[in-house]
Amino acid sequence: MKQKEVGQVCICLGFLFPFLSAYTQILRKFSAFFTSSIFLFCIFAVGLCFTQITVDMVMKISRICIWVLMLGTVMVFSSCANEHPKEQLDGNAMYGSASEIYNHTVSSLYQDIDFVEHSEEEDSLYAVWSHLYQVIGKANQSLDIIDYKSDLLSVNQKDQFKAEVRAIRAMMYYEAMELFGRIPVILSSGEAAIYEAASGIAVASLTDVNLCAQSERSEVFRFIFSELQQALPYLPNEHSANAGVYEGRITQPVINFLLAKLAFNAEIYTFDDWTRGYKKRPKGKKIHFVVQTADGASLLNGGTAGENRSKELNAWETCIFYCDKLAAEGYGLEENEIFDSSTYARLLRENGGSHLVETEHLKPLFRFCYPEVLLMKEKAKVCKGDNASINLDAVRSSLGLDAVRMNPEKSSHKVAPLFPIPQKCLDLNPKLVQNKGYEKK
């Protein structure tokens, strides 16, 4: 090819590659190759641009442009299957409004909460572990994206979005702790940086679950409780079961239920030597929490714990405190559903907005009802030293239990056995240690 023709080709390519780069950006794909090519080809084209373009050369170069565009299209779409797998969010997705940020970072998490039932089979346990940490990883990515796109949000929107994500993540940690006991705690990149700067201790961030060591169950429990308490005042005080904008979402009553349940089981969750039984577990009267007794308005404005009339309660008092908050929020045996984790995905599916094909076959991972609140409160009162104040026959009947009067003082505290850490997880992460009682002999 003559120097004249080379210059003509380079001139066209100098205009072609910027167009191709923009084309790939529209498809929400990275285009580092094309971006760097813009600079190189434009410089090369300017250096050789000293001839006139003939009609014949325009036709030839046009054919080249068409083939390059076709090749670029094939490359872009062929990479879709691997570039952003299901367990990851696209951090470079285009956001133009708060609703788009919410749909991408919060709404998408609700669709991933529920999962198939687990069993003691190794493959099933690994699938459950993987699912829980995929959602946790996506939640961490969501927190970083919300921070990165905060210029598109009001302060209240940012706080509420992050609170909702943290609550979902805490619920997934709660399920993982309930099943496996000692688990890794992974934070978002922003949280990890803040924690490391404050404590000088490096922590795992984002989705590097395969590089993270476990925390004791008692430490995970305290982390979950703290996360829920911190998220609580930023969430709407609405009923999640009612039709409307908050239907199926995590609201203040949902958090109050979880905090009551965590406090109710604090004796179990704060005991790390479970292989010898629970006779030596710490007593609820000696396990303490700080609860906020005001409405939280001053906390949102930067008030201190003292200004918000916070006080220290033992585990049983804490359980009763959050149970009473649910009663004050209008729940009772007539209106007893507090939260169903399958509702939001079902609503999206009915409106054609869910990426899940068979959400109707998924069993809710979380379903909270008010009769359980009454049972927890009465048992907590007896453990605290008070007398049970209601006839629990109606409560048990509403839960599908035999209508026999329960004596909370004599009722046993049933503890589900912990599952072993899946072997595949141990193989992938050498920092993980098998749960006590399941070690290889």
C-alpha positions in Angstrom: 0.0 0.0 0.0 1.3 3.4 -0.9 2.0 6.1 1.7 -0.9 8.1 0.3 -3.3 5.3 0.9 -1.9 4.6 4.3 -2.6 8.2 5.3 -6.2 7.9 4.0 -6.9 4.7 6.0 -5.5 6.2 9.2 -7.6 9.3 8.8 -10.7 7.2 8.6 -9.7 5.0 11.5 -9.0 8.1 13.6 -12.7 9.0 13.2 -13.9 5.3 13.4 -12.4 4.4 16.8 -14.0 7.2 18.8 -17.3 6.2 17.3 -16.7 2.5 18.2 -15.6 3.5 21.7 -18.9 5.4 22.3 -20.8 2.5 20.8 -19.4 0.1 23.3 -20.0 2.4 26.2 -23.7 2.6 25.3 -23.7 -1.2 25.6 -22.2 -0.7 29.2 -19.0 -2.5 28.5 -15.5 -1.5 29.2 -13.6 -0.1 26.2 -10.1 0.5 27.4 -8.7 -1.0 24.2 -10.7 1.4 22.0 -10.0 4.4 24.3 -6.3 3.9 24.0 -6.6 3.4 20.3 -8.3 6.7 19.8 -5.1 8.5 20.9 -2.7 6.4 18.9 -4.7 6.4 15.6 -5.5 10.1 15.8 -1.8 11.0 16.2 -0.8 8.6 13.4 -3.6 9.9 11.2 -2.5 13.6 11.7 1.1 12.7 10.9 0.1 11.1 7.6 -2.8 13.4 6.6 -1.4 15.1 3.6 -3.3 13.7 0.7 -6.8 13.9 -0.8 -9.2 11.0 -0.5 -10.5 9.5 -3.7 -14.0 8.1 -4.3 -12.5 4.6 -4.8 -10.6 4.8 -1.5 -13.7 6.0 0.4 -15.6 2.9 -0.8 -12.8 0.6 0.3 -12.4 2.2 3.7 -16.2 2.1 4.2 -16.2 -1.6 3.7 -13.4 -1.9 6.3 -15.4 0.2 8.7 -18.5 -2.0 8.4 -16.4 -5.1 9.1 -14.8 -3.6 12.1 -18.2 -2.5 13.5 -19.5 -6.0 13.0 -16.5 -7.5 14.7 -16.8 -5.1 17.6 -20.5 -6.0 18.0 -19.7 -9.7 18.1 -16.9 -9.1 20.7 -19.1 -7.0 22.9 -22.0 -9.4 23.0 -19.9 -12.6 23.3 -18.3 -11.2 26.5 -21.7 -10.6 28.2 -21.9 -14.1 29.6 -18.6 -13.8 31.6 -18.0 -10.2 32.2 -20.7 -9.6 34.9 -21.8 -12.9 36.4 -25.0 -13.1 38.4 -23.3 -12.7 41.8 -21.7 -9.4 40.8 -23.1 -5.9 40.0 -21.9 -3.8 37.1 -20.2 -0.8 38.8 -20.0 1.0 35.4 -23.8 0.8 34.7 -25.2 4.2 33.8 -27.3 5.9 36.5 -29.3 9.0 35.8 -31.6 9.1 38.8 -32.1 8.0 42.4 -34.6 5.3 41.2 -32.1 3.8 38.9 -29.5 3.6 41.7 -32.1 2.0 44.0 -33.2 -0.6 41.4 -29.6 -1.6 40.7 -28.2 -1.6 44.2 -31.2 -2.4 46.5 -34.1 -3.8 44.6 -31.8 -6.4 42.9 -30.8 -7.8 46.3 -34.4 -8.6 47.3 -34.7 -10.8 44.3 -31.7 -12.9 45.5 -32.6 -13.4 49.2 -34.6 -16.6 48.9 -33.0 -20.0 48.0 -33.9 -23.6 47.9 -34.2 -25.6 51.1 -30.9 -27.0 52.5 -30.0 -30.4 53.7 -27.0 -32.1 55.3 -25.7 -33.2 51.9 -22.3 -31.7 51.2 -23.3 -30.2 47.8 -26.4 -28.7 49.3 -24.5 -27.1 52.1 -22.0 -25.7 49.7 -24.7 -24.3 47.5 -26.3 -22.6 50.5 -23.0 -21.2 51.7 -22.2 -19.9 48.2 -25.6 -18.3 47.8 -25.4 -16.5 51.2 -22.0 -15.1 50.4 -23.0 -14.1 46.8 -25.7 -11.9 48.3 -23.4 -10.6 50.9 -20.8 -9.8 48.2 -23.4 -8.0 46.1 -24.5 -6.0 49.1 -21.0 -4.9 49.7 -20.7 -3.8 46.0 -24.1 -2.0 46.4 -22.7 0.0 49.4 -19.7 1.1 47.4 -21.8 2.0 44.3 -24.1 4.1 46.5 -21.1 5.9 47.9 -19.6 6.4 44.5 -22.9 7.8 43.0 -23.8 9.8 46.1 -23.8 13.0 44.1 -27.0 11.8 42.4 -28.7 11.3 45.8 -30.0 13.4 48.6 -28.5 12.8 52.0 -31.8 11.1 53.1 -31.8 8.9 50.0 -28.2 7.8 50.5 -28.8 7.0 54.2 -32.0 5.0 53.5 -30.5 3.1 50.6 -27.4 2.1 52.6 -29.5 1.2 55.6 -31.7 -1.1 53.6 -28.6 -2.8 52.0 -26.9 -3.2 55.4 -30.1 -4.7 56.8 -30.3 -7.3 54.0 -26.6 -8.1 54.4 -27.2 -8.5 58.2 -30.0 -10.9 57.6 -27.8 -13.0 55.3 -25.1 -13.0 58.0 -27.8 -14.0 60.5 -28.8 -17.1 58.4 -25.1 -18.0 57.8 -24.4 -17.7 61.6 -27.5 -19.8 62.4 -26.4 -22.6 60.1 -22.6 -22.6 60.4 -21.7 -20.7 63.6 -18.2 -19.4 62.9 -18.2 -17.6 59.6 -16.1 -14.9 57.8 -17.3 -11.3 58.1 -16.7 -9.3 54.9 -17.3 -5.6 54.5 -17.5 -3.2 51.6 -14.3 -1.5 50.4 -15.4 1.8 52.0 -16.2 0.2 55.3 -13.0 -1.8 55.3 -10.9 1.3 54.7 -12.7 3.2 57.6 -12.3 0.3 60.0 -8.6 -0.3 59.1 -7.9 3.4 59.5 -9.6 3.5 62.9 -8.2 0.2 64.3 -5.1 -0.4 62.4 -6.4 -3.9 61.6 -6.8 -5.0 58.0 -10.2 -6.6 57.2 -11.5 -8.4 54.2 -13.6 -6.4 51.8 -16.0 -6.9 48.9 -16.2 -10.5 47.8 -12.9 -11.9 48.8 -14.5 -14.6 51.0 -11.8 -17.1 49.9 -9.2 -14.9 51.6 -11.0 -14.3 54.9 -10.7 -16.1 58.2 -13.7 -16.9 60.4 -14.9 -14.9 63.3 -16.3 -16.5 66.5 -20.1 -16.9 66.5 -20.3 -14.4 69.4 -18.4 -11.8 67.4 -20.6 -12.3 64.4 -23.7 -12.0 66.6 -22.6 -8.7 68.0 -21.8 -7.4 64.5 -25.2 -8.3 63.2 -27.0 -6.8 66.2 -25.0 -3.6 65.8 -25.6 -3.4 62.1 -29.4 -3.7 62.6 -29.4 -1.1 65.4 -27.5 1.4 63.2 -29.7 0.8 60.2 -33.0 1.1 62.2 -33.5 4.9 62.4 -32.9 5.4 58.7 -35.6 3.0 57.6 -39.3 4.0 57.2 -41.7 3.1 60.1 -44.1 1.3 57.8 -45.7 -2.1 57.7 -44.0 -4.3 55.1 -47.1 -6.4 54.6 -49.3 -3.5 53.6 -49.8 -2.7 49.9 -47.8 0.3 48.7 -44.3 1.5 48.0 -42.9 -0.4 51.1 -44.6 -3.7 50.5 -42.1 -6.6 50.8 -39.3 -4.2 51.9 -37.3 -4.1 55.1 -38.8 -1.4 57.4 -38.4 -0.5 61.1 -40.8 -3.2 62.3 -38.8 -5.9 60.5 -35.7 -4.7 62.2 -37.4 -4.6 65.6 -38.5 -8.3 65.1 -35.0 -9.4 64.3 -33.5 -7.5 67.2 -36.0 -9.1 69.6 -35.2 -12.5 68.2 -31.5 -12.0 68.4 -31.8 -10.8 72.0 -34.1 -13.8 72.8 -31.4 -16.2 71.6 -28.4 -14.2 73.0 -27.5 -17.0 75.4 -27.0 -19.4 72.5 -25.3 -17.0 70.1 -22.8 -15.6 72.6 -21.6 -19.1 73.6 -18.7 -20.4 71.4 -18.1 -23.8 73.0 -21.2 -25.6 71.8 -19.8 -29.1 71.4 -20.2 -29.7 75.2 -23.8 -28.6 75.3 -25.2 -25.3 76.5 -25.4 -25.9 80.3 -22.5 -23.5 80.8 -23.8 -20.8 78.4 -23.9 -17.2 79.7 -27.1 -16.2 81.3 -29.4 -13.7 79.7 -29.4 -11.5 82.8 -25.7 -11.0 82.4 -25.7 -10.2 78.6 -26.2 -6.5 78.0 -27.2 -4.3 75.1 -27.5 -0.6 74.7 -30.9 0.3 73.2 -32.2 3.7 72.1 -35.3 4.7 73.9 -36.1 7.9 72.0 -37.6 8.2 68.5 -34.2 8.5 66.8 -34.7 11.9 65.3 -31.7 13.5 67.1 -29.6 10.5 66.2 -30.1 11.2 62.5 -29.0 14.7 63.1 -25.7 13.6 64.8 -26.9 13.4 68.4 -25.0 11.3 70.9 -26.3 8.2 72.7 -26.9 10.2 75.9 -28.9 12.8 74.0 -31.1 10.0 72.6 -31.9 8.7 76.0 -30.2 5.3 75.4 -30.0 2.8 78.2 -28.4 -0.5 79.0 -30.7 -3.6 79.2 -30.0 -7.3 79.7 -30.9 -9.8 77.0 -34.4 -10.5 78.3 -35.2 -6.8 78.9 -33.9 -6.1 75.4 -36.2 -8.7 73.8 -39.2 -7.4 75.7 -38.3 -3.8 74.6 -38.3 -4.6 70.9 -41.4 -6.8 71.3 -43.2 -3.8 72.9 -42.2 -1.6 70.0 -43.9 -4.0 67.6 -47.1 -3.8 69.6 -46.9 0.0 69.6 -46.5 -0.2 65.8 -50.0 -1.7 65.5 -49.3 -5.4 65.2 -51.6 -8.0 66.7 -53.1 -11.5 66.1 -55.5 -10.0 63.5 -52.7 -8.2 61.6 -49.8 -10.6 62.3 -47.6 -10.7 59.2 -44.5 -8.6 59.7 -42.2 -9.7 56.8 -42.1 -12.2 54.0 -38.8 -12.2 52.0 -40.5 -13.7 48.9 -43.1 -10.8 48.6 -40.8 -8.3 46.8 -39.6 -10.7 44.2 -43.2 -11.9 43.6 -44.3 -8.3 43.0 -41.5 -7.7 40.6 -42.3 -11.0 38.8 -45.9 -10.0 38.5 -44.9 -6.7 37.0 -42.3 -8.2 34.6 -39.3 -6.7 36.5 -37.8 -9.8 38.0 -34.7 -11.6 36.6 -35.9 -14.7 38.4 -37.7 -17.3 36.3 -39.3 -19.4 39.0 -39.7 -17.2 42.1 -43.0 -18.8 42.9 -41.2 -22.1 43.7 -38.9 -20.5 46.2 -39.6 -20.9 49.9 -39.3 -17.6 51.8 -36.0 -17.6 53.7 -37.4 -15.2 56.2 -41.1 -15.0 57.4 -41.8 -13.1 60.6 -45.2 -13.1 62.3 -46.5 -11.4 65.4 -47.6 -14.5 67.3 -43.9 -15.4 67.5 -43.3 -12.0 69.1 -45.8 -12.8 71.9 -44.2 -16.2 72.5 -40.7 -14.6 72.8 -42.0 -11.9 75.1 -43.7 -14.2 77.5 -40.7 -16.5 77.7 -38.4 -13.5 78.2 -40.6 -12.2 81.0 -40.4 -15.6 82.8 -36.6 -15.8 82.4 -36.4 -12.2 83.6 -38.3 -13.2 86.8 -41.8 -12.0 85.9 -44.9 -14.1 85.4 -46.4 -14.9 82.0 -49.4 -12.5 81.6 -51.4 -14.0 78.7 -53.1 -17.3 77.8 -50.9 -18.6 75.0 -53.4 -21.1 73.6 -54.6 -18.7 70.9 -51.0 -17.7 70.1 -49.9 -21.3 69.6 -53.0 -22.1 67.6 -52.3 -19.2 65.2 -48.8 -20.6 64.7 -50.2 -24.0 63.9 -49.2 -25.6 67.2 -51.3 -27.8 69.5 -53.6 -25.7 71.6 -52.1 -26.7 74.9 -51.2 -24.2 77.5 -47.4 -23.6 77.5 -45.6 -23.2 80.7 -42.6 -21.0 79.6 -40.7 -21.8 82.8 -40.6 -25.5 82.0 -40.3 -25.2 78.2 -36.9 -26.4 76.9 -34.7 -24.1 74.8 -34.3 -26.1 71.7 -31.0 -25.5 69.8 -30.6 -26.6 66.2 -27.2 -28.3 65.6 -24.7 -26.4 63.6 -23.7 -27.7 60.2 -20.1 -28.4 59.2 -18.2 -25.9 57.0 -18.5 -27.4 53.5 -15.4 -29.1 52.4 -15.2 -27.2 49.1 -15.0 -24.0 51.2 -12.2 -25.4 53.2 -10.3 -26.4 50.1 -10.8 -22.9 48.5 -9.9 -21.0 51.7 -7.0 -22.4 53.8 -7.8 -19.9 56.6 -11.2 -21.6 57.3 -11.3 -24.1 60.2 -13.8 -26.9 60.4 -16.5 -26.6 63.1 -15.8 -28.5 66.3 -17.1 -32.0 66.2 -16.7 -32.3 62.4 -12.9 -32.5 62.2 -11.4 -35.3 60.1 -10.0 -38.1 62.2 
